[in-house]
Amino acid sequence: MAEQSFWDMLRTKRDSLTKSGIIVADYLMQHAEDAQYLSISSLAKACGVAEATIFRFCRALGFDGYNEMKIALAKATAMPVSLKLEPGVDTQTLCTHAYNTAIEALNGTRSALDPESVDRAATLLQRARQVFFFGQGGSYILACDIWARFSMLSTKFRTAGDSHMQAIAASLMGPEDVVVFVSYSGATRDMMDTLHLARENGAKVILLTHYSDAPGAALADVVLLCGAKESPLDSGSMPVKLAVLFVANVLVLRYTLDNQELANLSLSRTSRALGSKLL
């Protein structure tokens, strides 16, 4: 199977697919470029079938699950590297390419981000007793960056380490607490476990994700969308990180302006404290 391309596998298995499976196959053949960016929920909706149908389709082709299938699809539709950036390309061209991809990610996020959702999220942060910033893998690093910015405004902003520590924190939350979870897919198993714990204890949830129909979105009080596309072959890309931090910056600005007197005092105190370390 490893030597077969996605399209070879699809042609080989097509006659054995169910009627719904053929619908999925036809959609992927007609929308291959866009389909690689879809969540399983989004693909199911686009095909007019159930998510279980997508999973059975993946298994019928010989994949363990949806992510493995999506990676194979991305490889099959990827442009050769020579058509993008060649190894000997000059650095000025690299700068232009990096700039263009970053701007594309930011523009996509600006279009996807709902101002009213930002307002609701800022209100939840303002009313919260404690706010925890969570994530996993690279998203945890982003969550810590966001927490570090908010931590200069109040000690009520906190974070926790790995998924076990996040689950512990969620199990001790109450109705006055808020979780801000960063997850591009909005679908990781540990994230879902943590959010279930938080919701069971009455905590509010703000989710930063790319997919409005992600499983985690169903557990969130507010969803803040990152519009940047991320190929399965480029997980953790820098433009996506910039897009997530753009969303976070808008939230920081909204919260700061809504609590300007407290923010000015806090920033003054923290600035003096940090300034003293430079002497």
Accessible surface in RSA format (square Angstrom, percent):
REM  Atomic radii and reference values for relative SASA: ProtOr
REM  Chains: A
REM  Algorithm: Lee & Richards
REM  Probe-radius: 1.40
REM  Slices: 20
REM RES _ NUM      All-atoms   Total-Side   Main-Chain    Non-polar    All polar
REM                ABS   REL    ABS   REL    ABS   REL    ABS   REL    ABS   REL
RES MET A   1   116.85  60.5  67.35  44.6  49.50 117.9  62.60  53.2  54.25  71.9
RES ALA A   2   105.78  97.3  65.31 100.8  40.48  92.1  74.92 105.5  30.87  81.8
RES GLU A   3   177.70 102.0 140.78 106.5  36.92  87.9  63.10 122.1 114.59  93.6
RES GLN A   4    76.23  42.6  64.76  47.3  11.47  27.3  28.14  59.9  48.09  36.5
RES SER A   5    49.73  42.0  37.75  50.4  11.98  27.6  43.37  92.4   6.36   8.9
RES PHE A   6     2.68   1.3   0.00   0.0   2.68   7.0   0.00   0.0   2.68   7.7
RES TRP A   7    55.60  22.3  55.23  26.7   0.37   0.9  46.16  24.6   9.44  15.3
RES ASP A   8    53.52  37.5  51.62  51.4   1.90   4.5   9.82  23.1  43.70  43.6
RES MET A   9     7.70   4.0   7.26   4.8   0.44   1.1   7.70   6.5   0.00   0.0
RES LEU A  10     3.84   2.1   3.77   2.7   0.07   0.2   3.77   2.6   0.07   0.2
RES ARG A  11   159.06  66.8 138.92  70.8  20.14  47.9  71.85  98.2  87.21  52.9
RES THR A  12    92.10  65.5  61.16  62.0  30.93  73.7  55.80  75.0  36.30  54.9
RES LYS A  13    79.49  38.8  78.84  48.4   0.65   1.5  24.26  21.8  55.23  58.8
RES ARG A  14    78.08  32.8  78.04  39.8   0.04   0.1  31.29  42.8  46.80  28.4
RES ASP A  15   146.23 102.4 112.09 111.6  34.14  80.7  41.25  97.1 104.98 104.7
RES SER A  16    86.51  73.1  50.59  67.5  35.92  82.7  54.70 116.5  31.81  44.6
RES LEU A  17    16.74   9.3   2.03   1.5  14.71  37.0   3.31   2.3  13.43  36.1
RES THR A  18    93.33  66.4  83.82  85.0   9.51  22.7  83.73 112.5   9.60  14.5
RES LYS A  19   173.95  84.9 162.72  99.8  11.24  26.8 107.83  97.1  66.12  70.4
RES SER A  20    41.89  35.4  40.97  54.7   0.92   2.1   5.40  11.5  36.49  51.1
RES GLY A  21     3.12   3.8   0.00   N/A   3.12   3.8   3.12   8.6   0.00   0.0
RES ILE A  22    58.15  33.1  58.15  43.3   0.00   0.0  58.15  41.9   0.00   0.0
RES ILE A  23    76.47  43.5  73.08  54.4   3.39   8.2  75.00  54.0   1.47   4.0
RES VAL A  24     0.00   0.0   0.00   0.0   0.00   0.0   0.00   0.0   0.00   0.0
RES ALA A  25     0.00   0.0   0.00   0.0   0.00   0.0   0.00   0.0   0.00   0.0
RES ASP A  26    46.65  32.7  45.20  45.0   1.45   3.4  15.17  35.7  31.47  31.4
RES TYR A  27    43.06  20.1  39.54  22.5   3.52   9.2  25.24  19.0  17.82  22.0
RES LEU A  28     0.87   0.5   0.87   0.6   0.00   0.0   0.87   0.6   0.00   0.0
RES MET A  29   110.88  57.4  84.16  55.7  26.72  63.6  77.41  65.8  33.47  44.3
RES GLN A  30   134.27  75.1  99.65  72.8  34.62  82.4  38.71  82.4  95.56  72.5
RES HIS A  31    71.13  38.9  65.02  45.2   6.11  15.6  42.60  43.9  28.53  33.2
RES ALA A  32    15.83  14.6  12.80  19.8   3.03   6.9  12.80  18.0   3.03   8.0
RES GLU A  33   101.52  58.3  99.28  75.1   2.24   5.3  56.71 109.7  44.82  36.6
RES ASP A  34    74.85  52.4  73.17  72.8   1.68   4.0  17.51  41.2  57.34  57.2
RES ALA A  35     1.22   1.1   0.02   0.0   1.20   2.7   0.03   0.0   1.19   3.2
RES GLN A  36     9.04   5.1   8.69   6.3   0.35   0.8   0.00   0.0   9.04   6.9
RES TYR A  37    42.73  20.0  40.53  23.1   2.21   5.7  12.17   9.1  30.56  37.7
RES LEU A  38    40.11  22.3  40.11  28.7   0.00   0.0  40.11  28.2   0.00   0.0
RES SER A  39    12.72  10.8   9.74  13.0   2.98   6.9  12.72  27.1   0.00   0.0
RES ILE A  40    41.04  23.4  39.66  29.5   1.38   3.3  39.66  28.6   1.38   3.7
RES SER A  41    14.35  12.1  10.09  13.5   4.26   9.8   7.74  16.5   6.61   9.3
RES SER A  42    22.76  19.2  18.31  24.4   4.45  10.2  10.51  22.4  12.25  17.2
RES LEU A  43     0.73   0.4   0.73   0.5   0.00   0.0   0.73   0.5   0.00   0.0
RES ALA A  44     4.46   4.1   4.43   6.8   0.03   0.1   4.43   6.2   0.03   0.1
RES LYS A  45   170.30  83.1 147.08  90.2  23.22  55.3  98.17  88.4  72.13  76.8
RES ALA A  46    51.04  46.9  14.80  22.8  36.24  82.4  26.73  37.6  24.31  64.4
RES CYS A  47    14.65  11.1   0.00   0.0  14.65  34.4   3.98  10.1  10.67  11.5
RES GLY A  48    68.79  84.8   0.00   N/A  68.79  84.8  36.54 100.3  32.25  72.2
RES VAL A  49    27.35  18.0   6.48   5.9  20.87  50.3  16.53  14.4  10.82  29.3
RES ALA A  50    62.67  57.6  48.10  74.2  14.57  33.1  57.65  81.2   5.01  13.3
RES GLU A  51    81.77  46.9  76.83  58.1   4.94  11.8  28.32  54.8  53.45  43.6
RES ALA A  52    53.56  49.2  43.61  67.3   9.95  22.6  50.63  71.3   2.93   7.7
RES THR A  53    12.27   8.7  11.64  11.8   0.63   1.5   3.32   4.5   8.95  13.5
RES ILE A  54     0.00   0.0   0.00   0.0   0.00   0.0   0.00   0.0   0.00   0.0
RES PHE A  55    86.70  43.4  86.70  53.7   0.00   0.0  86.70  52.6   0.00   0.0
RES ARG A  56   142.78  59.9 138.00  70.3   4.78  11.4  68.73  93.9  74.05  44.9
RES PHE A  57     3.67   1.8   0.08   0.0   3.60   9.4   3.26   2.0   0.41   1.2
RES CYS A  58     0.00   0.0   0.00   0.0   0.00   0.0   0.00   0.0   0.00   0.0
RES ARG A  59   133.25  55.9 117.91  60.1  15.33  36.5  23.65  32.3 109.60  66.4
RES ALA A  60    43.41  39.9  22.85  35.3  20.56  46.8  35.72  50.3   7.69  20.4
RES LEU A  61     2.00   1.1   0.00   0.0   2.00   5.0   0.00   0.0   2.00   5.4
RES GLY A  62    37.70  46.5   0.00   N/A  37.70  46.5  24.80  68.1  12.90  28.9
RES PHE A  63     6.34   3.2   4.62   2.9   1.71   4.5   4.82   2.9   1.52   4.3
RES ASP A  64   114.19  80.0 102.64 102.2  11.55  27.3  30.45  71.7  83.74  83.5
RES GLY A  65    15.35  18.9   0.00   N/A  15.35  18.9  14.78  40.6   0.56   1.3
RES TYR A  66    20.78   9.7  16.27   9.3   4.51  11.7  15.21  11.4   5.57   6.9
RES ASN A  67   105.56  72.8 102.88  99.4   2.68   6.5  27.26  65.6  78.31  75.7
RES GLU A  68    61.81  35.5  56.72  42.9   5.09  12.1  36.55  70.7  25.26  20.6
RES MET A  69     1.31   0.7   1.31   0.9   0.00   0.0   1.31   1.1   0.00   0.0
RES LYS A  70    27.46  13.4  27.46  16.8   0.00   0.0   8.16   7.3  19.30  20.6
RES ILE A  71    68.12  38.8  68.12  50.8   0.00   0.0  68.12  49.1   0.00   0.0
RES ALA A  72    17.47  16.1  12.98  20.0   4.49  10.2  15.89  22.4   1.58   4.2
RES LEU A  73     0.95   0.5   0.95   0.7   0.00   0.0   0.95   0.7   0.00   0.0
RES ALA A  74     0.59   0.5   0.06   0.1   0.53   1.2   0.06   0.1   0.53   1.4
RES LYS A  75   138.22  67.4 118.10  72.5  20.12  47.9  65.58  59.0  72.64  77.4
RES ALA A  76    34.42  31.7   1.00   1.5  33.43  76.0  11.37  16.0  23.05  61.1
RES THR A  77    27.89  19.8   8.99   9.1  18.90  45.1  15.92  21.4  11.97  18.1
RES ALA A  78    47.65  43.8  22.23  34.3  25.42  57.8  29.24  41.2  18.41  48.8
RES MET A  79    99.70  51.6  89.87  59.5   9.83  23.4  59.61  50.7  40.09  53.1
RES PRO A  80    79.90  58.2  67.65  61.7  12.25  44.5  79.86  65.9   0.04   0.3
RES VAL A  81   104.66  68.9 100.19  90.7   4.47  10.8 100.39  87.2   4.26  11.6
RES SER A  82    70.21  59.3  54.93  73.3  15.29  35.2  39.37  83.8  30.84  43.2
RES LEU A  83   117.32  65.3  89.26  63.9  28.06  70.5  93.55  65.7  23.76  64.0
RES LYS A  84   123.92  60.5  93.42  57.3  30.50  72.6  54.87  49.4  69.05  73.6
RES LEU A  85    46.97  26.2  42.28  30.2   4.68  11.8  43.04  30.2   3.93  10.6
RES GLU A  86    99.55  57.2  96.21  72.8   3.35   8.0  22.64  43.8  76.92  62.8
RES PRO A  87   140.64 102.5  98.92  90.2  41.72 151.6 113.41  93.6  27.22 169.2
RES GLY A  88    77.02  95.0   0.00   N/A  77.02  95.0  43.70 119.9  33.32  74.6
RES VAL A  89    43.90  28.9  21.63  19.6  22.27  53.7  30.27  26.3  13.63  37.0
RES ASP A  90    82.31  57.7  71.55  71.2  10.76  25.4  49.94 117.5  32.37  32.3
RES THR A  91    96.77  68.8  92.56  93.8   4.22  10.0  58.93  79.2  37.84  57.2
RES GLN A  92   125.81  70.4 120.65  88.2   5.17  12.3  54.84 116.7  70.98  53.8
RES THR A  93    53.55  38.1  50.04  50.7   3.51   8.4  34.95  46.9  18.61  28.1
RES LEU A  94    74.00  41.2  70.90  50.7   3.10   7.8  71.65  50.3   2.35   6.3
RES CYS A  95    69.45  52.5  60.00  66.9   9.45  22.2  22.64  57.3  46.82  50.5
RES THR A  96    66.43  47.2  61.74  62.6   4.68  11.2  50.73  68.1  15.70  23.7
RES HIS A  97    73.93  40.4  70.83  49.2   3.10   7.9  40.47  41.7  33.46  38.9
RES ALA A  98    57.67  53.0  51.37  79.3   6.30  14.3  54.36  76.6   3.31   8.8
RES TYR A  99   140.34  65.5 133.33  75.9   7.00  18.2  99.78  75.0  40.56  50.0
RES ASN A 100    79.11  54.6  73.46  71.0   5.65  13.6  24.88  59.9  54.22  52.4
RES THR A 101    42.00  29.9  38.59  39.1   3.41   8.1  35.06  47.1   6.94  10.5
RES ALA A 102    17.27  15.9  17.27  26.7   0.00   0.0  17.27  24.3   0.00   0.0
RES ILE A 103    63.00  35.8  63.00  46.9   0.00   0.0  63.00  45.4   0.00   0.0
RES GLU A 104   126.98  72.9 118.23  89.4   8.75  20.8  47.60  92.1  79.39  64.8
RES ALA A 105     6.61   6.1   3.23   5.0   3.38   7.7   6.34   8.9   0.28   0.7
RES LEU A 106    53.67  29.9  52.59  37.6   1.08   2.7  52.84  37.1   0.83   2.2
RES ASN A 107    85.21  58.8  82.12  79.4   3.09   7.4  25.27  60.8  59.94  57.9
RES GLY A 108    26.82  33.1   0.00   N/A  26.82  33.1  23.43  64.3   3.40   7.6
RES THR A 109     0.00   0.0   0.00   0.0   0.00   0.0   0.00   0.0   0.00   0.0
RES ARG A 110   181.35  76.1 169.00  86.1  12.35  29.4  42.26  57.8 139.09  84.3
RES SER A 111   101.69  85.9  63.82  85.2  37.86  87.2  41.60  88.6  60.08  84.2
RES ALA A 112    37.01  34.0  16.73  25.8  20.28  46.1  27.41  38.6   9.60  25.4
RES LEU A 113    18.92  10.5  10.18   7.3   8.74  22.0  10.21   7.2   8.71  23.4
RES ASP A 114    61.50  43.1  56.41  56.1   5.10  12.1  28.18  66.3  33.32  33.2
RES PRO A 115    97.72  71.2  92.89  84.7   4.82  17.5  97.15  80.2   0.57   3.5
RES GLU A 116   117.40  67.4 116.55  88.2   0.84   2.0  36.22  70.1  81.18  66.3
RES SER A 117     7.29   6.2   7.29   9.7   0.00   0.0   0.22   0.5   7.07   9.9
RES VAL A 118     5.03   3.3   5.03   4.5   0.00   0.0   5.03   4.4   0.00   0.0
RES ASP A 119    68.29  47.8  65.64  65.3   2.65   6.3  26.46  62.3  41.83  41.7
RES ARG A 120   117.58  49.4 112.84  57.5   4.74  11.3  65.61  89.7  51.97  31.5
RES ALA A 121     0.00   0.0   0.00   0.0   0.00   0.0   0.00   0.0   0.00   0.0
RES ALA A 122     1.47   1.4   0.84   1.3   0.64   1.4   0.98   1.4   0.50   1.3
RES THR A 123    50.74  36.1  49.55  50.2   1.20   2.8  24.17  32.5  26.57  40.2
RES LEU A 124    31.53  17.6  30.33  21.7   1.20   3.0  30.55  21.5   0.98   2.6
RES LEU A 125     0.00   0.0   0.00   0.0   0.00   0.0   0.00   0.0   0.00   0.0
RES GLN A 126    88.09  49.3  71.99  52.6  16.10  38.3  12.65  26.9  75.44  57.2
RES ARG A 127   191.62  80.5 160.25  81.7  31.38  74.7  60.19  82.3 131.44  79.7
RES ALA A 128    10.27   9.4   0.00   0.0  10.27  23.4   2.91   4.1   7.37  19.5
RES ARG A 129   125.42  52.7 107.70  54.9  17.71  42.2  56.76  77.6  68.66  41.6
RES GLN A 130    28.41  15.9  28.41  20.8   0.00   0.0   6.14  13.1  22.27  16.9
RES VAL A 131     0.00   0.0   0.00   0.0   0.00   0.0   0.00   0.0   0.00   0.0
RES PHE A 132    20.76  10.4  20.76  12.9   0.00   0.0  20.76  12.6   0.00   0.0
RES PHE A 133     0.00   0.0   0.00   0.0   0.00   0.0   0.00   0.0   0.00   0.0
RES PHE A 134     0.00   0.0   0.00   0.0   0.00   0.0   0.00   0.0   0.00   0.0
RES GLY A 135     1.28   1.6   0.00   N/A   1.28   1.6   0.00   0.0   1.28   2.9
RES GLN A 136    45.32  25.3  32.87  24.0  12.44  29.6  29.52  62.8  15.80  12.0
RES GLY A 137    60.36  74.4   0.00   N/A  60.36  74.4  45.53 125.0  14.83  33.2
RES GLY A 138    36.56  45.1   0.00   N/A  36.56  45.1  20.81  57.1  15.76  35.3
RES SER A 139    24.43  20.6  21.66  28.9   2.77   6.4   2.33   5.0  22.11  31.0
RES TYR A 140    58.59  27.4  58.59  33.3   0.00   0.0  43.43  32.6  15.17  18.7
RES ILE A 141   109.20  62.1 107.58  80.1   1.62   3.9 109.10  78.6   0.10   0.3
RES LEU A 142    12.58   7.0  12.58   9.0   0.00   0.0  12.58   8.8   0.00   0.0
RES ALA A 143     0.00   0.0   0.00   0.0   0.00   0.0   0.00   0.0   0.00   0.0
RES CYS A 144    31.89  24.1  30.42  33.9   1.47   3.5  18.81  47.7  13.08  14.1
RES ASP A 145    73.19  51.3  63.59  63.3   9.59  22.7  13.42  31.6  59.77  59.6
RES ILE A 146     5.10   2.9   1.78   1.3   3.33   8.0   5.10   3.7   0.00   0.0
RES TRP A 147    77.86  31.2  77.86  37.7   0.00   0.0  77.86  41.5   0.00   0.0
RES ALA A 148    46.83  43.1  42.44  65.5   4.39  10.0  43.19  60.8   3.64   9.6
RES ARG A 149    95.97  40.3  92.53  47.2   3.44   8.2  44.46  60.8  51.51  31.2
RES PHE A 150     0.00   0.0   0.00   0.0   0.00   0.0   0.00   0.0   0.00   0.0
RES SER A 151    40.38  34.1  24.00  32.0  16.38  37.7  11.48  24.5  28.90  40.5
RES MET A 152    52.45  27.2  50.87  33.7   1.58   3.8  28.39  24.1  24.07  31.9
RES LEU A 153     4.87   2.7   2.12   1.5   2.75   6.9   2.79   2.0   2.07   5.6
RES SER A 154    30.49  25.8  18.23  24.3  12.26  28.2  16.20  34.5  14.29  20.0
RES THR A 155   125.42  89.2 112.97 114.5  12.45  29.7  86.61 116.3  38.81  58.7
RES LYS A 156    33.41  16.3  31.33  19.2   2.08   4.9  24.02  21.6   9.40  10.0
RES PHE A 157     5.48   2.7   0.00   0.0   5.48  14.3   0.00   0.0   5.48  15.7
RES ARG A 158   108.41  45.5 106.94  54.5   1.47   3.5  26.56  36.3  81.85  49.6
RES THR A 159    38.26  27.2  18.18  18.4  20.07  47.8  18.18  24.4  20.07  30.3
RES ALA A 160    15.88  14.6   7.22  11.1   8.66  19.7  15.88  22.4   0.00   0.0
RES GLY A 161    29.63  36.5   0.00   N/A  29.63  36.5  22.56  61.9   7.08  15.8
RES ASP A 162    89.38  62.6  74.26  73.9  15.12  35.7  44.24 104.1  45.13  45.0
RES SER A 163    27.60  23.3  21.57  28.8   6.03  13.9   7.16  15.2  20.44  28.6
RES HIS A 164   135.50  74.1 132.58  92.2   2.92   7.5  81.97  84.5  53.53  62.3
RES MET A 165    96.89  50.2  95.82  63.4   1.07   2.6  73.00  62.1  23.89  31.7
RES GLN A 166     0.50   0.3   0.50   0.4   0.00   0.0   0.00   0.0   0.50   0.4
RES ALA A 167    28.80  26.5  27.96  43.1   0.84   1.9  28.29  39.8   0.51   1.3
RES ILE A 168    91.90  52.3  89.54  66.7   2.36   5.7  91.90  66.2   0.00   0.0
RES ALA A 169    16.71  15.4   8.73  13.5   7.98  18.2  14.88  21.0   1.83   4.9
RES ALA A 170     0.00   0.0   0.00   0.0   0.00   0.0   0.00   0.0   0.00   0.0
RES SER A 171    51.65  43.6  35.15  46.9  16.50  38.0  25.93  55.2  25.71  36.0
RES LEU A 172   138.74  77.3 113.04  80.9  25.70  64.6 117.58  82.6  21.15  56.9
RES MET A 173    11.85   6.1   0.76   0.5  11.09  26.4   1.39   1.2  10.47  13.9
RES GLY A 174    14.35  17.7   0.00   N/A  14.35  17.7  14.35  39.4   0.00   0.0
RES PRO A 175    96.86  70.6  88.37  80.6   8.49  30.9  88.37  73.0   8.49  52.8
RES GLU A 176   108.58  62.3 100.94  76.4   7.64  18.2  41.77  80.8  66.81  54.5
RES ASP A 177     0.11   0.1   0.00   0.0   0.11   0.3   0.00   0.0   0.11   0.1
RES VAL A 178     3.11   2.0   3.11   2.8   0.00   0.0   3.11   2.7   0.00   0.0
RES VAL A 179     0.00   0.0   0.00   0.0   0.00   0.0   0.00   0.0   0.00   0.0
RES VAL A 180     0.74   0.5   0.74   0.7   0.00   0.0   0.74   0.6   0.00   0.0
RES PHE A 181     0.85   0.4   0.85   0.5   0.00   0.0   0.85   0.5   0.00   0.0
RES VAL A 182     2.93   1.9   2.67   2.4   0.26   0.6   2.67   2.3   0.26   0.7
RES SER A 183     6.70   5.7   5.17   6.9   1.53   3.5   4.43   9.4   2.27   3.2
RES TYR A 184    34.89  16.3  29.50  16.8   5.39  14.0  30.85  23.2   4.04   5.0
RES SER A 185    43.58  36.8  40.78  54.4   2.80   6.5  36.05  76.8   7.54  10.6
RES GLY A 186     0.00   0.0   0.00   N/A   0.00   0.0   0.00   0.0   0.00   0.0
RES ALA A 187    50.00  46.0  29.86  46.1  20.14  45.8  30.28  42.6  19.72  52.2
RES THR A 188    55.78  39.7  48.67  49.3   7.11  17.0  55.15  74.1   0.63   1.0
RES ARG A 189   199.61  83.8 188.29  96.0  11.32  27.0  68.52  93.6 131.09  79.4
RES ASP A 190    65.90  46.2  63.05  62.8   2.85   6.7   6.76  15.9  59.14  59.0
RES MET A 191     0.00   0.0   0.00   0.0   0.00   0.0   0.00   0.0   0.00   0.0
RES MET A 192    36.72  19.0  36.72  24.3   0.00   0.0  36.72  31.2   0.00   0.0
RES ASP A 193    76.74  53.8  73.06  72.7   3.68   8.7  25.06  59.0  51.68  51.5
RES THR A 194     1.44   1.0   1.44   1.5   0.00   0.0   0.00   0.0   1.44   2.2
RES LEU A 195     0.00   0.0   0.00   0.0   0.00   0.0   0.00   0.0   0.00   0.0
RES HIS A 196    82.08  44.9  81.69  56.8   0.39   1.0  52.29  53.9  29.79  34.7
RES LEU A 197    56.78  31.6  56.77  40.6   0.00   0.0  56.77  39.9   0.00   0.0
RES ALA A 198     0.00   0.0   0.00   0.0   0.00   0.0   0.00   0.0   0.00   0.0
RES ARG A 199    91.42  38.4  76.58  39.0  14.85  35.3  15.97  21.8  75.45  45.7
RES GLU A 200   136.19  78.2  96.63  73.1  39.56  94.2  48.58  94.0  87.62  71.5
RES ASN A 201    50.23  34.6  37.89  36.6  12.34  29.7   8.20  19.7  42.03  40.6
RES GLY A 202    30.46  37.6   0.00   N/A  30.46  37.6  25.59  70.2   4.87  10.9
RES ALA A 203     0.90   0.8   0.00   0.0   0.90   2.0   0.00   0.0   0.90   2.4
RES LYS A 204    72.03  35.1  72.03  44.2   0.00   0.0  45.16  40.6  26.88  28.6
RES VAL A 205     0.00   0.0   0.00   0.0   0.00   0.0   0.00   0.0   0.00   0.0
RES ILE A 206     0.00   0.0   0.00   0.0   0.00   0.0   0.00   0.0   0.00   0.0
RES LEU A 207     0.00   0.0   0.00   0.0   0.00   0.0   0.00   0.0   0.00   0.0
RES LEU A 208     4.61   2.6   2.46   1.8   2.15   5.4   2.97   2.1   1.64   4.4
RES THR A 209     1.42   1.0   0.00   0.0   1.42   3.4   1.38   1.9   0.04   0.1
RES HIS A 210    34.55  18.9  23.02  16.0  11.53  29.5   9.61   9.9  24.94  29.0
RES TYR A 211    18.67   8.7  16.09   9.2   2.59   6.7  15.58  11.7   3.10   3.8
RES SER A 212    76.23  64.4  58.17  77.6  18.06  41.6  25.64  54.6  50.59  70.9
RES ASP A 213    54.06  37.9  36.15  36.0  17.91  42.4  39.01  91.8  15.05  15.0
RES ALA A 214     2.87   2.6   0.10   0.1   2.78   6.3   0.10   0.1   2.78   7.4
RES PRO A 215    50.67  36.9  38.99  35.5  11.69  42.5  49.49  40.9   1.18   7.3
RES GLY A 216     0.00   0.0   0.00   N/A   0.00   0.0   0.00   0.0   0.00   0.0
RES ALA A 217    16.45  15.1   6.92  10.7   9.53  21.7   7.16  10.1   9.29  24.6
RES ALA A 218    91.43  84.1  51.02  78.7  40.41  91.9  63.67  89.7  27.76  73.5
RES LEU A 219    28.59  15.9  28.08  20.1   0.51   1.3  28.59  20.1   0.00   0.0
RES ALA A 220    18.47  17.0   0.00   0.0  18.47  42.0   0.00   0.0  18.47  48.9
RES ASP A 221    56.42  39.5  27.78  27.7  28.64  67.7  14.80  34.8  41.62  41.5
RES VAL A 222     4.69   3.1   2.86   2.6   1.83   4.4   4.69   4.1   0.00   0.0
RES VAL A 223    35.38  23.3  24.89  22.5  10.50  25.3  24.89  21.6  10.50  28.5
RES LEU A 224     0.68   0.4   0.07   0.0   0.61   1.5   0.27   0.2   0.41   1.1
RES LEU A 225    41.03  22.8  40.03  28.6   1.00   2.5  40.03  28.1   1.00   2.7
RES CYS A 226     3.57   2.7   3.33   3.7   0.24   0.6   3.33   8.4   0.24   0.3
RES GLY A 227    17.88  22.1   0.00   N/A  17.88  22.1   6.09  16.7  11.79  26.4
RES ALA A 228     3.58   3.3   1.03   1.6   2.55   5.8   3.58   5.0   0.00   0.0
RES LYS A 229   125.58  61.3  99.73  61.2  25.85  61.6  66.19  59.6  59.39  63.3
RES GLU A 230    26.40  15.2  17.67  13.4   8.73  20.8   3.24   6.3  23.16  18.9
RES SER A 231    24.25  20.5  20.58  27.5   3.67   8.5  16.55  35.2   7.70  10.8
RES PRO A 232    28.30  20.6   4.35   4.0  23.96  87.1  15.68  12.9  12.62  78.4
RES LEU A 233    81.79  45.5  45.50  32.6  36.28  91.2  50.87  35.7  30.91  83.2
RES ASP A 234    78.39  54.9  75.26  74.9   3.13   7.4  20.03  47.1  58.36  58.2
RES SER A 235    96.50  81.5  67.62  90.2  28.88  66.5  34.05  72.5  62.45  87.5
RES GLY A 236    39.80  49.1   0.00   N/A  39.80  49.1  25.19  69.1  14.61  32.7
RES SER A 237    12.82  10.8   6.11   8.2   6.71  15.5  10.11  21.5   2.71   3.8
RES MET A 238   141.61  73.3 138.86  91.9   2.75   6.5 122.32 104.0  19.28  25.5
RES PRO A 239    32.22  23.5  32.22  29.4   0.00   0.0  32.22  26.6   0.00   0.0
RES VAL A 240     7.99   5.3   7.99   7.2   0.00   0.0   7.99   6.9   0.00   0.0
RES LYS A 241    49.53  24.2  49.53  30.4   0.00   0.0  37.58  33.8  11.95  12.7
RES LEU A 242    83.16  46.3  80.36  57.5   2.80   7.0  80.38  56.4   2.78   7.5
RES ALA A 243     0.00   0.0   0.00   0.0   0.00   0.0   0.00   0.0   0.00   0.0
RES VAL A 244     7.79   5.1   7.48   6.8   0.31   0.8   7.79   6.8   0.00   0.0
RES LEU A 245    63.10  35.1  59.38  42.5   3.72   9.4  59.70  41.9   3.40   9.2
RES PHE A 246    58.79  29.4  52.73  32.7   6.06  15.8  58.10  35.2   0.69   2.0
RES VAL A 247     0.91   0.6   0.84   0.8   0.07   0.2   0.84   0.7   0.07   0.2
RES ALA A 248     4.93   4.5   4.71   7.3   0.22   0.5   4.93   6.9   0.00   0.0
RES ASN A 249    79.01  54.5  75.70  73.2   3.31   8.0  15.94  38.4  63.06  61.0
RES VAL A 250    43.84  28.8  43.07  39.0   0.77   1.9  43.24  37.6   0.61   1.6
RES LEU A 251     1.52   0.8   1.52   1.1   0.00   0.0   1.52   1.1   0.00   0.0
RES VAL A 252     5.51   3.6   5.51   5.0   0.00   0.0   5.51   4.8   0.00   0.0
RES LEU A 253    96.37  53.7  96.37  68.9   0.00   0.0  96.37  67.7   0.00   0.0
RES ARG A 254    84.01  35.3  80.84  41.2   3.17   7.6  12.69  17.3  71.33  43.2
RES TYR A 255     5.72   2.7   5.64   3.2   0.08   0.2   2.32   1.7   3.40   4.2
RES THR A 256    21.98  15.6  21.98  22.3   0.00   0.0  21.48  28.8   0.50   0.8
RES LEU A 257   101.68  56.6  84.83  60.7  16.85  42.4  84.83  59.6  16.85  45.3
RES ASP A 258    68.80  48.2  39.73  39.5  29.07  68.7  15.15  35.7  53.65  53.5
RES ASN A 259    23.11  15.9  14.61  14.1   8.50  20.5  10.36  24.9  12.75  12.3
RES GLN A 260    96.89  54.2  92.56  67.6   4.33  10.3  19.08  40.6  77.81  59.0
RES GLU A 261   154.42  88.7 144.05 109.0  10.37  24.7  62.33 120.6  92.08  75.2
RES LEU A 262    91.84  51.1  86.29  61.7   5.55  13.9  89.83  63.1   2.01   5.4
RES ALA A 263     1.85   1.7   0.85   1.3   1.00   2.3   1.77   2.5   0.08   0.2
RES ASN A 264    84.32  58.2  76.81  74.2   7.52  18.1  26.95  64.9  57.38  55.5
RES LEU A 265    99.68  55.5  94.60  67.7   5.08  12.8  99.03  69.5   0.66   1.8
RES SER A 266    15.74  13.3  12.19  16.3   3.55   8.2   7.71  16.4   8.03  11.3
RES LEU A 267    45.36  25.3  44.81  32.1   0.55   1.4  45.19  31.7   0.16   0.4
RES SER A 268    49.50  41.8  39.31  52.5  10.19  23.5  29.34  62.5  20.16  28.2
RES ARG A 269   145.98  61.3 140.16  71.4   5.82  13.9  24.25  33.1 121.73  73.8
RES THR A 270    38.46  27.4  36.17  36.7   2.29   5.5  38.45  51.7   0.01   0.0
RES SER A 271    63.23  53.4  53.11  70.9  10.12  23.3  33.80  72.0  29.43  41.2
RES ARG A 272   156.15  65.6 143.06  72.9  13.09  31.2  79.35 108.4  76.80  46.5
RES ALA A 273    56.22  51.7  46.18  71.3  10.04  22.8  55.06  77.5   1.16   3.1
RES LEU A 274   105.65  58.8 103.47  74.0   2.18   5.5 103.48  72.7   2.18   5.9
RES GLY A 275    31.12  38.4   0.00   N/A  31.12  38.4  26.37  72.4   4.75  10.6
RES SER A 276    64.14  54.2  47.01  62.7  17.13  39.5  37.81  80.5  26.33  36.9
RES LYS A 277   167.12  81.5 137.16  84.2  29.96  71.3  84.01  75.6  83.11  88.5
RES LEU A 278   156.34  87.1 122.71  87.8  33.63  84.5 126.78  89.0  29.56  79.6
RES LEU A 279   190.33 106.0 126.75  90.7  63.58 159.8 157.19 110.4  33.14  89.2
END  Absolute sums over single chains surface
CHAIN  1 A    14973.2      12354.0       2619.1       8746.1       6227.1
END  Absolute sums over all chains
TOTAL         14973.2      12354.0       2619.1       8746.1       6227.1
